[in-house]
């Protein structure tokens, strides 16, 4: 109807038709796609008045096909192109990414009809780039952004977290493709947030939801850090920790069953970092005679390899001498266990370490919370103890933070010579003087 020449639109151009419209459209006006047919805009258009899709399907086969204005999508917008699509998209309609190219959505979009990825790669450079609807991903969804992404993701495709920002997945996702963390930090705050596929972590992953995450395989590559939050557990087919990787496990009062269970294979290397030890040590001083033992990892088959390093509160375990910590594979070869005890009560269980009351946290970013009641132990100390401790006083040293949560009864006073000491109740510092 408009011939083969360029169109200068300074008002409204309504296209109630189907087919391929390749005329170049410029001007300050708007474009309206009406009717129930499928229309393709293939030109590099420069109109600025925005685009409205009121019916059918509008296909953009050029990243500049919709000009530079906002898009009001109340039907279907199909983007069969690559490049950076910066137009803001609103409306009640849906967006489809087709074709084998890589397309980036960088706008702040509010459309509600959902997103379908049928081919290529769709990159979201804004946490709101995919509107508010569900995402059906049958190809590749790359999230190069930070913030909270709560859209539900389904389909057979894979999800990639890229960039250096921190992104939270909080939706109940059912996608079956792999998840790759290539940069920044990915936080999963729903047990189904990572779908059901394999996870390849090359950066930082935090599982931070109460309950069990279930995936096929979890691999932490060299330089990567996988963290299991307090209250979270993991069921996987295989668990692989590469050399120079880190597995961080946060213990809590409910840590009884294995934190991680792998049905097929466990391969260990790198560093095991333990936090929350003070939260799980027995709060009753009368029960501190025995070491606390936790099963961190259980496998149906023999565990291969071992961790090369054990750290507690950000410090090498042998430097954190205010607790006794030992990690090892048990005699069956199928469980990795952690044993812990507070050095304050060490002489009660004939520990190799002599009892003392000094908490030296050398890592400025590290913290250690103690839920155990600290009482005088002078009557139980070995007279031959080389520490010279009187069994009644506490010394806080180092740049880190010590948190006392219990109502403590030691009487010999508290000395703070470095870092921070946090008392969470009025009796936390016992009854002696504080220096």
Buried (B, 14 or more C-beta within 10 A) or exposed (E): EEEEEBBEBEEEBEBBBBEEBEBBBBBEBBBBBBBEBBBBBBBEBEBBBBBBBBBBBBBBBBBBBBBEBBBBBBBBBBBBBBEEBEBBBBBEBBBBBBBEBBBBBBBEBEBBBBBBBBBBBBBBBBBBBBBEBBBBBBBBBBBBBBEEBBBBBBBEBBBBBBBEBBBBBBBEBEBBBBBBBBBBBBBBBBBBBBBBBBBBBBBBBBBBBEEEBBBBBBBBBEBBBBBBBBBBBBBBBBBBBBEBBBBBBBBBEEBEEBBBBBBEBBBBBBBBBBBBBBBBBBBEBEEBEEBBEBBBBBBEEEBBBBBBBBBBBBBEBEBBBBBBBEBEBEEEEBBBBBBBBBBBBBBBEEBEBBBBBBBBBBBEEBBBBBBBBBBBBBEEBEEEBEBEBBBBBBBBBBBBBBBBBBBBBBEBBBBBEBBBBEBEEEEBBBEBEEE
